[in-house]
């Protein structure tokens, strides 16, 4: 993916972007479990402590497997498309069994899965914190004001249009709220770019804004839409 060099005040992101702890590692945002090999170049990275970097791994793995199972309508590895998820579920039969037990059949014959929503929401907030720090130089370590996670296909046409559009377009000039000077988001704004950033086509894209509070939106596998807001 194309990556813009940061010219903002990096002193705001010298500690772990998730907990303010001592920086021990660099964390990919998004985690590579949401991407396919060969991985794109210049995947965003943010400073993180070892505990946070490792602490989200199981929830991210769960979320990635959930999306793939939902897309396939099955928890059987042989029915899945993504090779990475096939390998995960093949090596972890207990997890595959968990998804099989969560599989439900609707009255209309469609397949759905009972979702461990807390785990998915936790991943959405983690990703949003990483994007806010990377793009806006605005680390958000407080609890967000709202978290929304929903499959794109369950959105109404108006919801989808609102979600895909940059938040509160035009309000920055009215209220004087602009991204950090030199930040990647500010450079994109000056360059007239207010669009989604595609990390890997059909796998992961995101959009950030600070014009109506800090907002991060993510779409995983063109299936799961996430929006996290901080006032």
C-alpha positions as CSV (number, residue, x, y, z in Angstrom):
1,X,0.0,0.0,0.0
2,X,1.1,3.6,-0.6
3,X,2.3,5.1,2.7
4,X,2.9,8.8,3.5
5,X,5.8,9.7,5.6
6,X,4.8,11.3,9.0
7,X,6.0,14.8,9.6
8,X,4.0,15.4,12.8
9,X,5.0,15.4,16.4
10,X,5.9,11.8,17.0
11,X,6.4,12.4,20.7
12,X,2.7,11.6,21.1
13,X,3.2,8.0,19.9
14,X,6.4,7.0,21.6
15,X,4.7,4.8,24.1
16,X,2.3,1.8,23.6
17,X,-0.6,3.2,21.6
18,X,-3.0,0.8,23.5
19,X,-2.0,1.3,27.1
20,X,0.7,4.0,27.3
21,X,3.2,1.3,28.5
22,X,6.8,1.1,27.6
23,X,7.4,0.4,23.9
24,X,8.9,-3.0,23.4
25,X,7.6,-4.0,20.0
26,X,6.0,-2.7,16.8
27,X,2.5,-3.9,16.0
28,X,1.0,-4.2,12.5
29,X,-2.3,-2.5,12.0
30,X,-4.1,-4.5,10.8
31,X,-2.6,-7.7,12.1
32,X,-1.5,-10.0,9.4
33,X,-4.2,-12.6,10.2
34,X,-6.5,-10.3,8.3
35,X,-4.3,-10.2,5.3
36,X,-3.2,-12.8,2.7
37,X,0.2,-13.7,1.5
38,X,2.1,-12.2,-0.2
39,X,1.6,-9.3,2.3
40,X,1.5,-5.8,0.9
41,X,4.5,-3.5,1.5
42,X,4.3,-0.7,4.0
43,X,1.6,-2.2,6.3
44,X,1.1,0.4,9.0
45,X,3.0,-0.3,12.3
46,X,2.6,1.4,15.7
47,X,4.6,1.2,18.9
48,X,3.3,-1.3,21.4
49,X,4.3,-3.1,24.6
50,X,4.8,-6.9,24.4
51,X,1.7,-7.6,26.5
52,X,-0.7,-5.7,24.2
53,X,1.0,-6.9,21.1
54,X,0.4,-10.5,22.1
55,X,-2.7,-10.0,24.2
56,X,-5.0,-9.4,21.2
57,X,-3.8,-12.3,19.1
58,X,-6.4,-14.9,20.1
59,X,-9.3,-12.4,19.6
60,X,-8.0,-11.3,16.2
61,X,-7.6,-15.0,15.2
62,X,-11.2,-15.7,16.3
63,X,-12.5,-12.6,14.4
64,X,-10.7,-13.6,11.2
65,X,-12.0,-17.2,11.4
66,X,-15.5,-16.0,12.2
67,X,-15.6,-13.7,9.1
68,X,-14.3,-16.5,6.8
69,X,-16.8,-19.1,8.3
70,X,-19.6,-16.6,7.8
71,X,-18.7,-16.0,4.2
72,X,-18.5,-19.7,3.5
73,X,-21.5,-20.6,5.6
74,X,-19.5,-23.4,7.1
75,X,-16.9,-24.1,9.8
76,X,-15.3,-27.0,7.9
77,X,-11.7,-26.0,6.7
78,X,-12.3,-27.7,3.3
79,X,-15.2,-25.2,2.6
80,X,-13.1,-22.1,3.3
81,X,-11.4,-19.9,0.7
82,X,-8.6,-18.3,2.7
83,X,-5.6,-20.7,3.0
84,X,-4.5,-19.0,6.2
85,X,-7.8,-19.6,8.0
86,X,-7.9,-23.2,6.7
87,X,-4.5,-23.8,8.3
88,X,-5.6,-22.2,11.6
89,X,-8.8,-24.3,11.9
90,X,-7.0,-27.5,10.7
91,X,-4.4,-27.0,13.5
92,X,-6.9,-26.0,16.1
93,X,-9.8,-28.5,15.9
94,X,-11.2,-27.2,19.2
95,X,-11.7,-23.8,17.6
96,X,-13.2,-25.4,14.5
97,X,-15.6,-27.3,16.7
98,X,-16.5,-24.1,18.5
99,X,-17.6,-22.5,15.3
100,X,-19.5,-25.6,14.2
101,X,-21.4,-25.4,17.5
102,X,-22.1,-21.7,16.9
103,X,-23.5,-22.4,13.4
104,X,-27.2,-21.8,13.2
105,X,-29.8,-22.2,10.5
106,X,-32.4,-19.5,10.0
107,X,-36.1,-20.1,9.2
108,X,-35.3,-19.2,5.6
109,X,-32.5,-21.8,5.3
110,X,-29.7,-19.3,5.6
111,X,-26.6,-20.0,7.8
112,X,-25.5,-17.7,10.6
113,X,-23.1,-17.9,13.5
114,X,-23.6,-17.0,17.2
115,X,-21.0,-14.3,17.7
116,X,-18.9,-13.7,20.7
117,X,-19.5,-10.0,20.3
118,X,-17.2,-8.8,23.1
119,X,-14.2,-10.4,21.3
120,X,-15.0,-8.8,18.0
121,X,-15.6,-5.4,19.5
122,X,-12.3,-5.6,21.4
123,X,-10.6,-6.2,18.0
124,X,-12.4,-3.3,16.4
125,X,-11.3,-0.9,19.2
126,X,-7.7,-2.2,19.0
127,X,-7.6,-1.6,15.2
128,X,-9.2,1.8,15.6
129,X,-6.6,2.9,18.2
130,X,-3.8,1.8,15.9
131,X,-5.2,3.8,13.0
132,X,-5.9,6.9,15.1
133,X,-2.3,6.9,16.3
134,X,-0.8,6.1,12.9
135,X,-2.9,8.4,10.7
136,X,-3.9,11.2,13.0
137,X,-1.1,11.1,15.6
138,X,-4.0,11.1,18.1
139,X,-3.6,8.1,20.4
140,X,-6.9,7.1,21.9
141,X,-6.4,5.2,25.1
142,X,-9.7,6.0,26.8
143,X,-12.8,4.0,26.2
144,X,-14.6,5.0,23.0
145,X,-18.0,6.7,23.0
146,X,-19.4,4.1,20.6
147,X,-18.4,0.9,18.8
148,X,-20.4,-0.4,15.9
149,X,-19.7,-3.8,14.2
150,X,-22.1,-5.0,11.5
151,X,-21.9,-7.0,8.2
152,X,-22.1,-4.7,5.2
153,X,-24.9,-6.7,3.8
154,X,-27.1,-6.0,6.8
155,X,-26.8,-2.2,6.4
156,X,-29.6,-0.3,4.8
157,X,-28.7,1.6,1.6
158,X,-28.6,4.9,3.6
159,X,-26.5,3.4,6.3
160,X,-24.1,2.1,3.7
161,X,-23.8,5.4,2.0
162,X,-23.2,7.2,5.3
163,X,-20.6,4.6,6.3
164,X,-18.7,4.8,3.0
165,X,-18.6,8.6,3.0
166,X,-16.0,10.6,4.9
167,X,-17.5,11.6,8.3
168,X,-18.9,15.1,8.7
169,X,-17.5,16.4,5.4
170,X,-16.9,20.1,5.5
171,X,-17.2,20.7,9.2
172,X,-13.4,21.1,9.8
173,X,-13.4,24.6,8.3
174,X,-16.5,25.6,10.3
175,X,-15.1,24.4,13.7
176,X,-11.4,24.7,13.1
177,X,-10.8,21.1,13.8
178,X,-8.0,19.7,11.7
179,X,-5.7,16.7,11.9
180,X,-2.3,17.2,13.6
181,X,0.0,19.3,11.4
182,X,2.3,17.0,9.4
183,X,0.3,13.9,10.2
184,X,-0.5,11.6,7.4
185,X,-4.2,12.6,7.6
186,X,-3.3,16.3,7.3
187,X,-1.2,15.6,4.3
188,X,-4.0,13.7,2.7
189,X,-6.4,16.5,3.4
190,X,-4.1,19.1,1.9
191,X,-3.7,16.9,-1.1
192,X,-7.4,16.7,-1.6
193,X,-7.6,13.0,-0.6
194,X,-10.5,12.1,1.7
195,X,-11.0,8.4,0.8
196,X,-10.5,5.0,2.1
197,X,-7.0,3.6,2.5
198,X,-6.7,0.2,1.0
199,X,-4.2,-2.0,2.8
200,X,-5.0,-5.0,0.6
201,X,-7.8,-5.2,-1.9
202,X,-10.8,-7.3,-0.8
203,X,-9.1,-7.9,2.5
204,X,-8.7,-4.7,4.5
205,X,-9.4,-0.9,4.2
206,X,-9.8,1.9,6.7
207,X,-10.8,5.5,7.0
208,X,-10.0,8.0,9.8
209,X,-11.3,11.4,10.7
210,X,-11.0,13.9,13.5
211,X,-13.6,16.4,12.3
212,X,-16.5,15.2,14.4
213,X,-14.4,13.6,17.2
214,X,-11.8,10.9,16.4
215,X,-13.4,8.3,14.1
216,X,-11.9,5.2,12.6
217,X,-13.8,2.9,10.2
218,X,-12.6,-0.4,9.0
219,X,-13.9,-3.0,6.5
220,X,-12.6,-6.6,6.9
221,X,-12.8,-9.0,3.9
222,X,-15.4,-6.7,2.4
223,X,-17.8,-8.3,4.8
224,X,-17.5,-6.8,8.3
225,X,-17.9,-3.1,8.8
226,X,-16.5,-1.5,12.0
227,X,-16.8,2.1,13.3
228,X,-15.3,3.3,16.5
229,X,-15.8,6.9,17.8
230,X,-14.2,9.0,20.5
231,X,-15.8,12.3,21.5
